[in-house]
Amino acid sequence: MTSDVSAGLVEPGLAGALAGDADAFRELTDKYRRGLHLHCYRMLGSFHDAEDGVQETLLQAWRHLATFTGRGSFRAWLYRIATNVCLKHRSRHRAASAELSALPRTVEGIAYSDEPAINLSPYPDCLLDELEAPSGDPVAAYDLRESVQLAFLAALQLLPPRQRAVLILRDVVGFRSETVAEMLESTTASVNSALNRARSSLEQQRAAGRLRNGQPFTPADVESSVVQRYIDAWYAADLPGLAALLTKDVVVTMPPRPLRYSGRDVVAAFLASIRPPDQRSGFRFVPTRANRQPALAVYQRDPEGDVFHAWSIWVLGLDGEAIAEIKAFADSALYPAFGLPAELETAVPTTDHFRFDIGS
């Protein structure tokens, strides 16, 4: 975790920014932009909403820069603005372009559940890589990895907003309770109380099986093998092979919809119903990574053309050499953030075409 050591007026470029130099302000804040974006993402659950949040944060910081007194760190001042922007933010709920009516009818009834609707989308690993490396500290690296796991982020979205803010600022970003109290215009006692309630809520979610104590580490070569076998089985229309890649208690969810497919048989039926075996070439898979997990960008063939259009991103949670969870995000607007094209040209699929090194 990062310590909130005071930087005060020694922040490079601050004097120029205070004098009204927009370029100096941009240079001053650029080093914090990715961290602020990730903070807004953790607060809001949505990549799109985080984009709005960080833009509003920097706009407010520029407008009110003269109010920065230098008593605390400039970083803490920015996080204070970002946190309050997120607490006031109204989500656009842009994710999920497909409608519920598009779900496969064969297992649709099984999919409905009392799952809470949460605002959640994936975060590209290529952008997480822009964060400053944790100085070779394995504990810090582990903390960063755990704090962007989708299960953890989904659990955060179920907390009341202020509890969520306190938990993230204290346990993830690493600010002291006194600093968090100042950020939220509260008291240290109130912050500690909210933190205890938030931690208790997460423990309850762990007890209910929604949140595990640490994501199992899977070596890169194993990840690569599992994902490649999934792609191979899909194009071979090998439904037993697909099922064999799933854990017995595998779960498929589709945030932000309150839908859930649970168990190997049900999930296998869902995968089989997406497209008949003789139409498997109607999809293309491009391997990518999100939230420090392997993922697939899925393209769907245009029924009236010779191109494949961006459709959804599937993030895979692995347990050893099996798939324990699939989170499917039907949001083609995410593709540019992953550095992916909106369309692919038609080509005859071969398994060799889709082989990849997941560690690259």
Secondary structure, DSSP 8 states (H G I E B T S, - for coil): -------GGGSTTHHHHHTT-HHHHHHHHHHHHHHHHHHHHHHHS-HHHHHHHHHHHHHHHHHTGGG--SSS-HHHHHHHHHHHHHHH---------S-GGGS-TTTHHHHB-----------BHHHHTTS---TT-HHHHHHHHHHT-HHHHHHHHTS-HHHHHHHIIIIIS---HHHHHHHTT--HHHHHHHHHHHHHHHHHHHHTTSS-SS-----HHHHHHHHHHHHHHHHTT-HHHHHHTEEEEEEEE-TTS-BEEESHHHHHHHHHHHS-GGGGGGEEEEEEEETTEEEEEEEEE-TTSSEEEEEEEEEEEEETTEEEEEEEE--GGGGGGGT--SEEE-----TGGG---TT-
